[in-house]
Each structure stands twice: as C-alpha cells, then as structure tokens.
Amino acid sequence: MHHRLINNQVELKNEPARVIGFHPGGFNSNLRDGIIKEGHMKPKDLATLMANILDLPKTMEVSEIVINRKVE
C-alpha cells in the first residue's frame, strides 16, 4: 500500500492534486449497518481533519495520515 502511495505521488507531482494516504481506524459509520460503538471516532471529526489538511498551503505536503481512536 505504501509503495502505491509513493508511486501515485511521483506520477502526479506536476498535477494540481494532493495524494494522501488516509488510514482511519475505529470510527462509526454505516459500513457496520449503523451500529454505533462507544468510544469510536465520529465521521464528522474525521471529515473536519481531512478538510483542515486539504486547506494547508500548497507549499506543504501531508503524505500519509494514520489516525486511531483513543483507547481509554
């Protein structure tokens, strides 16, 4: 997976696009038939994170994000 990400970044380096590996873990979604699990991340929080990253200046590059729910 990591090599594919790097290859895509190299291939698209001259394009007006950002290639970001986004790997969230432990979030609530409709993928589990709407089952909400206590302590899992909210999809809206993940969307806010991604929107903030996409708003960074074009002189900055975030290449990979691994984010997990906080285990208490």
C-alpha positions as CSV (number, residue, x, y, z in Angstrom):
1,M,0.0,0.0,0.0
2,H,2.8,2.4,0.9
3,H,4.6,1.8,-2.4
4,R,1.4,2.5,-4.4
5,L,1.0,5.8,-2.5
6,I,4.6,6.9,-3.3
7,N,4.2,5.9,-6.9
8,N,1.0,7.9,-7.2
9,Q,2.7,10.9,-5.6
10,V,5.6,10.7,-8.0
11,E,3.3,10.2,-11.0
12,L,1.1,13.1,-10.1
13,K,3.7,15.5,-8.8
14,N,3.1,18.0,-11.6
15,E,-0.7,17.9,-11.3
16,P,-2.8,20.2,-9.2
17,A,-3.7,17.3,-6.8
18,R,-2.8,16.0,-3.4
19,V,-2.2,12.3,-2.9
20,I,-2.7,11.5,0.7
21,G,-2.8,8.0,2.3
22,F,-5.7,8.3,4.8
23,H,-5.9,5.4,7.2
24,P,-8.6,5.9,9.9
25,G,-9.3,3.2,12.4
26,G,-12.2,2.7,14.8
27,F,-14.8,5.1,13.6
28,N,-18.6,4.8,13.5
29,S,-20.1,4.6,10.0
30,N,-22.9,3.0,8.0
31,L,-20.4,0.3,7.0
32,R,-21.5,-1.7,10.0
33,D,-25.2,-1.5,9.4
34,G,-25.5,1.7,11.5
35,I,-24.2,0.0,14.7
36,I,-22.7,2.8,16.9
37,K,-19.8,1.7,19.1
38,E,-19.0,3.6,22.2
39,G,-15.5,5.2,22.1
40,H,-15.2,5.1,18.3
41,M,-14.4,8.3,16.3
42,K,-17.2,10.3,14.8
43,P,-17.1,10.5,10.9
44,K,-17.7,14.3,11.2
45,D,-14.5,14.6,13.2
46,L,-12.5,12.7,10.5
47,A,-14.1,14.9,7.8
48,T,-13.0,18.0,9.7
49,L,-9.5,16.7,10.0
50,M,-9.3,15.9,6.3
51,A,-10.8,19.3,5.3
52,N,-8.2,21.1,7.5
53,I,-5.4,19.1,5.9
54,L,-6.6,20.0,2.4
55,D,-6.7,23.7,3.4
56,L,-3.0,23.7,4.2
57,P,-0.8,25.9,2.0
58,K,0.3,24.2,-1.3
59,T,3.9,24.5,-0.2
60,M,3.2,21.8,2.4
61,E,2.6,18.2,1.7
62,V,1.0,15.7,4.1
63,S,1.7,12.4,2.5
64,E,0.2,9.9,5.0
65,I,-2.2,10.0,7.9
66,V,-2.8,7.2,10.3
67,I,-5.3,8.0,13.0
68,N,-6.8,5.7,15.6
69,R,-9.4,6.1,18.2
70,K,-8.2,6.9,21.7
71,V,-8.2,3.8,23.9
72,E,-9.1,4.5,27.4
